[in-house]
């Protein structure tokens, strides 16, 4: 029996909404390019159901399908923008704080008693 993924069982609301928006945006991009579900599925080497599930924003759809759709639509460069460390202001703030804490630690062992 396979274990259930807690993220799928109780997906955080923000994650669910973001994936649904991504799916909707992918569908819009496909339609603007006059591509059928079958045509884009063939291009990325998957079935029409996987494409349909991605466009519905199902969280159980593999990320490879989403990445493949972005590639097929000429939007794959946007995938890298999602995790761009220069846009992660909270992460930069935390790293700066951590660097300041580490800077206060003495380097090496001290023999002063």
mmCIF file of the C-alpha atoms, coordinates in Angstrom:
data_MODEL
# 
_entry.id   MODEL 
# 
loop_
_atom_site.group_PDB 
_atom_site.id 
_atom_site.type_symbol 
_atom_site.label_atom_id 
_atom_site.label_alt_id 
_atom_site.label_comp_id 
_atom_site.label_asym_id 
_atom_site.label_entity_id 
_atom_site.label_seq_id 
_atom_site.pdbx_PDB_ins_code 
_atom_site.Cartn_x 
_atom_site.Cartn_y 
_atom_site.Cartn_z 
_atom_site.occupancy 
_atom_site.B_iso_or_equiv 
_atom_site.pdbx_formal_charge 
_atom_site.auth_seq_id 
_atom_site.auth_comp_id 
_atom_site.auth_asym_id 
_atom_site.auth_atom_id 
_atom_site.pdbx_PDB_model_num 
ATOM 1   C CA . UNK A 1 1   ? 0.000  0.000  0.000   1.00 0.00 ? 1   UNK A CA 1 
ATOM 2   C CA . UNK A 1 2   ? 1.431  3.369  -0.982  1.00 0.00 ? 2   UNK A CA 1 
ATOM 3   C CA . UNK A 1 3   ? 1.655  6.135  1.579   1.00 0.00 ? 3   UNK A CA 1 
ATOM 4   C CA . UNK A 1 4   ? -0.510 9.182  1.036   1.00 0.00 ? 4   UNK A CA 1 
ATOM 5   C CA . UNK A 1 5   ? 1.268  12.466 0.528   1.00 0.00 ? 5   UNK A CA 1 
ATOM 6   C CA . UNK A 1 6   ? 0.083  14.924 3.213   1.00 0.00 ? 6   UNK A CA 1 
ATOM 7   C CA . UNK A 1 7   ? 0.603  17.826 0.807   1.00 0.00 ? 7   UNK A CA 1 
ATOM 8   C CA . UNK A 1 8   ? -1.947 16.292 -1.561  1.00 0.00 ? 8   UNK A CA 1 
ATOM 9   C CA . UNK A 1 9   ? -4.377 15.384 1.222   1.00 0.00 ? 9   UNK A CA 1 
ATOM 10  C CA . UNK A 1 10  ? -4.344 18.880 2.739   1.00 0.00 ? 10  UNK A CA 1 
ATOM 11  C CA . UNK A 1 11  ? -2.864 21.238 0.185   1.00 0.00 ? 11  UNK A CA 1 
ATOM 12  C CA . UNK A 1 12  ? -2.243 24.712 1.610   1.00 0.00 ? 12  UNK A CA 1 
ATOM 13  C CA . UNK A 1 13  ? -4.741 27.170 0.171   1.00 0.00 ? 13  UNK A CA 1 
ATOM 14  C CA . UNK A 1 14  ? -2.044 29.419 -1.296  1.00 0.00 ? 14  UNK A CA 1 
ATOM 15  C CA . UNK A 1 15  ? -0.407 26.474 -3.077  1.00 0.00 ? 15  UNK A CA 1 
ATOM 16  C CA . UNK A 1 16  ? -3.726 25.259 -4.462  1.00 0.00 ? 16  UNK A CA 1 
ATOM 17  C CA . UNK A 1 17  ? -4.611 28.707 -5.780  1.00 0.00 ? 17  UNK A CA 1 
ATOM 18  C CA . UNK A 1 18  ? -1.164 29.229 -7.331  1.00 0.00 ? 18  UNK A CA 1 
ATOM 19  C CA . UNK A 1 19  ? -1.304 25.875 -9.148  1.00 0.00 ? 19  UNK A CA 1 
ATOM 20  C CA . UNK A 1 20  ? -4.828 26.597 -10.382 1.00 0.00 ? 20  UNK A CA 1 
ATOM 21  C CA . UNK A 1 21  ? -3.710 29.985 -11.709 1.00 0.00 ? 21  UNK A CA 1 
ATOM 22  C CA . UNK A 1 22  ? -0.708 28.389 -13.407 1.00 0.00 ? 22  UNK A CA 1 
ATOM 23  C CA . UNK A 1 23  ? -2.983 25.828 -15.050 1.00 0.00 ? 23  UNK A CA 1 
ATOM 24  C CA . UNK A 1 24  ? -5.401 28.501 -16.194 1.00 0.00 ? 24  UNK A CA 1 
ATOM 25  C CA . UNK A 1 25  ? -2.549 30.605 -17.581 1.00 0.00 ? 25  UNK A CA 1 
ATOM 26  C CA . UNK A 1 26  ? -1.157 27.586 -19.445 1.00 0.00 ? 26  UNK A CA 1 
ATOM 27  C CA . UNK A 1 27  ? -4.551 26.903 -20.978 1.00 0.00 ? 27  UNK A CA 1 
ATOM 28  C CA . UNK A 1 28  ? -4.887 30.526 -22.071 1.00 0.00 ? 28  UNK A CA 1 
ATOM 29  C CA . UNK A 1 29  ? -1.399 30.455 -23.608 1.00 0.00 ? 29  UNK A CA 1 
ATOM 30  C CA . UNK A 1 30  ? -2.212 27.215 -25.463 1.00 0.00 ? 30  UNK A CA 1 
ATOM 31  C CA . UNK A 1 31  ? -5.462 28.586 -26.833 1.00 0.00 ? 31  UNK A CA 1 
ATOM 32  C CA . UNK A 1 32  ? -3.799 31.826 -27.945 1.00 0.00 ? 32  UNK A CA 1 
ATOM 33  C CA . UNK A 1 33  ? -1.386 29.719 -29.982 1.00 0.00 ? 33  UNK A CA 1 
ATOM 34  C CA . UNK A 1 34  ? -4.267 27.712 -31.503 1.00 0.00 ? 34  UNK A CA 1 
ATOM 35  C CA . UNK A 1 35  ? -2.853 24.439 -30.182 1.00 0.00 ? 35  UNK A CA 1 
ATOM 36  C CA . UNK A 1 36  ? -5.058 21.496 -29.310 1.00 0.00 ? 36  UNK A CA 1 
ATOM 37  C CA . UNK A 1 37  ? -4.601 19.448 -26.164 1.00 0.00 ? 37  UNK A CA 1 
ATOM 38  C CA . UNK A 1 38  ? -3.616 16.475 -28.330 1.00 0.00 ? 38  UNK A CA 1 
ATOM 39  C CA . UNK A 1 39  ? -1.015 18.503 -30.236 1.00 0.00 ? 39  UNK A CA 1 
ATOM 40  C CA . UNK A 1 40  ? 0.696  19.886 -27.159 1.00 0.00 ? 40  UNK A CA 1 
ATOM 41  C CA . UNK A 1 41  ? 0.527  16.518 -25.396 1.00 0.00 ? 41  UNK A CA 1 
ATOM 42  C CA . UNK A 1 42  ? 2.290  14.916 -28.357 1.00 0.00 ? 42  UNK A CA 1 
ATOM 43  C CA . UNK A 1 43  ? 4.912  17.668 -28.370 1.00 0.00 ? 43  UNK A CA 1 
ATOM 44  C CA . UNK A 1 44  ? 5.872  17.088 -24.739 1.00 0.00 ? 44  UNK A CA 1 
ATOM 45  C CA . UNK A 1 45  ? 5.433  13.314 -24.914 1.00 0.00 ? 45  UNK A CA 1 
ATOM 46  C CA . UNK A 1 46  ? 2.555  12.829 -22.532 1.00 0.00 ? 46  UNK A CA 1 
ATOM 47  C CA . UNK A 1 47  ? -1.138 12.025 -22.724 1.00 0.00 ? 47  UNK A CA 1 
ATOM 48  C CA . UNK A 1 48  ? -4.017 14.402 -23.148 1.00 0.00 ? 48  UNK A CA 1 
ATOM 49  C CA . UNK A 1 49  ? -5.239 13.651 -19.610 1.00 0.00 ? 49  UNK A CA 1 
ATOM 50  C CA . UNK A 1 50  ? -1.973 14.912 -18.088 1.00 0.00 ? 50  UNK A CA 1 
ATOM 51  C CA . UNK A 1 51  ? -2.306 18.166 -20.052 1.00 0.00 ? 51  UNK A CA 1 
ATOM 52  C CA . UNK A 1 52  ? -5.963 18.516 -19.080 1.00 0.00 ? 52  UNK A CA 1 
ATOM 53  C CA . UNK A 1 53  ? -5.114 17.882 -15.409 1.00 0.00 ? 53  UNK A CA 1 
ATOM 54  C CA . UNK A 1 54  ? -2.332 20.489 -15.532 1.00 0.00 ? 54  UNK A CA 1 
ATOM 55  C CA . UNK A 1 55  ? -4.660 23.034 -17.094 1.00 0.00 ? 55  UNK A CA 1 
ATOM 56  C CA . UNK A 1 56  ? -7.171 22.354 -14.309 1.00 0.00 ? 56  UNK A CA 1 
ATOM 57  C CA . UNK A 1 57  ? -4.414 23.033 -11.797 1.00 0.00 ? 57  UNK A CA 1 
ATOM 58  C CA . UNK A 1 58  ? -4.386 19.628 -10.146 1.00 0.00 ? 58  UNK A CA 1 
ATOM 59  C CA . UNK A 1 59  ? -1.670 19.449 -7.508  1.00 0.00 ? 59  UNK A CA 1 
ATOM 60  C CA . UNK A 1 60  ? -1.112 15.757 -8.222  1.00 0.00 ? 60  UNK A CA 1 
ATOM 61  C CA . UNK A 1 61  ? 0.109  16.485 -11.760 1.00 0.00 ? 61  UNK A CA 1 
ATOM 62  C CA . UNK A 1 62  ? 3.867  15.995 -12.097 1.00 0.00 ? 62  UNK A CA 1 
ATOM 63  C CA . UNK A 1 63  ? 5.962  19.122 -12.267 1.00 0.00 ? 63  UNK A CA 1 
ATOM 64  C CA . UNK A 1 64  ? 7.549  17.713 -15.438 1.00 0.00 ? 64  UNK A CA 1 
ATOM 65  C CA . UNK A 1 65  ? 4.195  18.161 -17.186 1.00 0.00 ? 65  UNK A CA 1 
ATOM 66  C CA . UNK A 1 66  ? 3.997  21.802 -16.098 1.00 0.00 ? 66  UNK A CA 1 
ATOM 67  C CA . UNK A 1 67  ? 7.632  22.379 -17.145 1.00 0.00 ? 67  UNK A CA 1 
ATOM 68  C CA . UNK A 1 68  ? 7.012  20.623 -20.466 1.00 0.00 ? 68  UNK A CA 1 
ATOM 69  C CA . UNK A 1 69  ? 3.988  22.787 -21.153 1.00 0.00 ? 69  UNK A CA 1 
ATOM 70  C CA . UNK A 1 70  ? 5.954  25.933 -20.366 1.00 0.00 ? 70  UNK A CA 1 
ATOM 71  C CA . UNK A 1 71  ? 8.667  24.741 -22.763 1.00 0.00 ? 71  UNK A CA 1 
ATOM 72  C CA . UNK A 1 72  ? 6.201  23.859 -25.528 1.00 0.00 ? 72  UNK A CA 1 
ATOM 73  C CA . UNK A 1 73  ? 4.604  27.279 -25.216 1.00 0.00 ? 73  UNK A CA 1 
ATOM 74  C CA . UNK A 1 74  ? 7.942  29.101 -25.272 1.00 0.00 ? 74  UNK A CA 1 
ATOM 75  C CA . UNK A 1 75  ? 7.618  30.167 -21.650 1.00 0.00 ? 75  UNK A CA 1 
ATOM 76  C CA . UNK A 1 76  ? 10.136 27.867 -19.958 1.00 0.00 ? 76  UNK A CA 1 
ATOM 77  C CA . UNK A 1 77  ? 12.350 30.809 -18.980 1.00 0.00 ? 77  UNK A CA 1 
ATOM 78  C CA . UNK A 1 78  ? 9.606  31.828 -16.549 1.00 0.00 ? 78  UNK A CA 1 
ATOM 79  C CA . UNK A 1 79  ? 10.164 28.625 -14.599 1.00 0.00 ? 79  UNK A CA 1 
ATOM 80  C CA . UNK A 1 80  ? 13.589 29.850 -13.494 1.00 0.00 ? 80  UNK A CA 1 
ATOM 81  C CA . UNK A 1 81  ? 12.159 33.196 -12.434 1.00 0.00 ? 81  UNK A CA 1 
ATOM 82  C CA . UNK A 1 82  ? 10.039 31.507 -9.786  1.00 0.00 ? 82  UNK A CA 1 
ATOM 83  C CA . UNK A 1 83  ? 13.061 30.553 -7.683  1.00 0.00 ? 83  UNK A CA 1 
ATOM 84  C CA . UNK A 1 84  ? 15.283 33.488 -8.634  1.00 0.00 ? 84  UNK A CA 1 
ATOM 85  C CA . UNK A 1 85  ? 17.312 34.170 -5.486  1.00 0.00 ? 85  UNK A CA 1 
ATOM 86  C CA . UNK A 1 86  ? 17.602 37.847 -6.320  1.00 0.00 ? 86  UNK A CA 1 
ATOM 87  C CA . UNK A 1 87  ? 13.819 38.173 -6.013  1.00 0.00 ? 87  UNK A CA 1 
ATOM 88  C CA . UNK A 1 88  ? 13.688 36.376 -2.648  1.00 0.00 ? 88  UNK A CA 1 
ATOM 89  C CA . UNK A 1 89  ? 13.744 39.370 -0.320  1.00 0.00 ? 89  UNK A CA 1 
ATOM 90  C CA . UNK A 1 90  ? 12.802 37.351 2.770   1.00 0.00 ? 90  UNK A CA 1 
ATOM 91  C CA . UNK A 1 91  ? 15.567 34.836 2.076   1.00 0.00 ? 91  UNK A CA 1 
ATOM 92  C CA . UNK A 1 92  ? 18.087 37.629 1.554   1.00 0.00 ? 92  UNK A CA 1 
ATOM 93  C CA . UNK A 1 93  ? 17.093 39.211 4.863   1.00 0.00 ? 93  UNK A CA 1 
ATOM 94  C CA . UNK A 1 94  ? 17.456 35.883 6.693   1.00 0.00 ? 94  UNK A CA 1 
ATOM 95  C CA . UNK A 1 95  ? 20.841 35.185 5.079   1.00 0.00 ? 95  UNK A CA 1 
ATOM 96  C CA . UNK A 1 96  ? 22.081 38.631 6.051   1.00 0.00 ? 96  UNK A CA 1 
ATOM 97  C CA . UNK A 1 97  ? 20.973 38.086 9.654   1.00 0.00 ? 97  UNK A CA 1 
ATOM 98  C CA . UNK A 1 98  ? 22.640 34.650 9.711   1.00 0.00 ? 98  UNK A CA 1 
ATOM 99  C CA . UNK A 1 99  ? 25.872 36.089 8.280   1.00 0.00 ? 99  UNK A CA 1 
ATOM 100 C CA . UNK A 1 100 ? 25.929 38.724 11.009  1.00 0.00 ? 100 UNK A CA 1 
ATOM 101 C CA . UNK A 1 101 ? 25.500 36.075 13.721  1.00 0.00 ? 101 UNK A CA 1 
ATOM 102 C CA . UNK A 1 102 ? 28.285 33.907 12.267  1.00 0.00 ? 102 UNK A CA 1 
ATOM 103 C CA . UNK A 1 103 ? 30.603 36.913 11.988  1.00 0.00 ? 103 UNK A CA 1 
ATOM 104 C CA . UNK A 1 104 ? 30.527 37.336 15.777  1.00 0.00 ? 104 UNK A CA 1 
ATOM 105 C CA . UNK A 1 105 ? 31.796 33.816 16.473  1.00 0.00 ? 105 UNK A CA 1 
ATOM 106 C CA . UNK A 1 106 ? 35.520 33.562 17.168  1.00 0.00 ? 106 UNK A CA 1 
ATOM 107 C CA . UNK A 1 107 ? 37.548 31.797 14.501  1.00 0.00 ? 107 UNK A CA 1 
ATOM 108 C CA . UNK A 1 108 ? 39.287 28.644 15.706  1.00 0.00 ? 108 UNK A CA 1 
ATOM 109 C CA . UNK A 1 109 ? 40.081 27.693 19.286  1.00 0.00 ? 109 UNK A CA 1 
ATOM 110 C CA . UNK A 1 110 ? 41.233 30.259 21.800  1.00 0.00 ? 110 UNK A CA 1 
ATOM 111 C CA . UNK A 1 111 ? 43.737 29.278 24.508  1.00 0.00 ? 111 UNK A CA 1 
ATOM 112 C CA . UNK A 1 112 ? 43.019 32.282 26.719  1.00 0.00 ? 112 UNK A CA 1 
ATOM 113 C CA . UNK A 1 113 ? 41.861 31.193 30.157  1.00 0.00 ? 113 UNK A CA 1 
# 
